Amino acid sequence: MAHPKSRISKQRKRKRRTHLKAAIPQIATCKETGEAHLYHRAYWHDGSMYYKGQMVIQAVEEVD
């Protein structure tokens, strides 16, 4: 048995989808460095990488 290609009109489908919006990302401030970053994400500060307030990758100092 044949089925119609679209039982819900484009207009009705688009009206429903207007409510799907990206939320504003939450920003945390690190207590150790004072750097603003996204929750649950590692971030760089002065050449070092931090995650959950702890240094994960230490910055390498260049010697001339």
N, C-alpha and C positions, 0 to 999 in steps of 0.2 A: 504494500500500500504506500502511496506517495505521501511524503510529509512536506509541509511548507518550509521554505528555506529559513524563515525567521518568524517565529510566533510572537515574539516581542518586538515591537517597532524600535527603530533606531533612536527615536526621540525618547521613548520610555526608558530604554537601556542607558542612554546618556544622562538622563535626569537622575537615575539611581547612582551612577558612578560619580556624580559631582561631589558626593559626600566623602569619597575616598581621597584623603589628602595626606601628605607627608607631615608627620608631627615635627615640631621644633626639637632639635637634638638637645639633650640635657648636658650642661657643661659643669664639670666639677673643678675645684681648685685644690691643687696638691698642698698638703700641709708642710711638706719638706721643702719644696722649691717655690711655691706660690704660683706655679704655672697653671693656666686654665687649659683643660683638655676634656675630651669626650669620655664618658663613663666606659669602663671595661676596655680601654684602648691604651696601648703603650704610647709614649710621647717623648720627643727629643727636647732636651734642655741643656744648653751650653755644650753641645757635642756628645752628651751622654743620653742613653735611653732609660726612662723610668717607667715602672709599672707598679701600681698599688703602693706608691710611696717609696719603692726600693729601686736602687740602680740595677739595671739588667745588663747594659753594655756600657763600659766605662770609656770615656773619651781618650783618644791617643794623642799625646802631645808631640808635635813635630819638632825635631832638633835640627838646626842648620849646621 
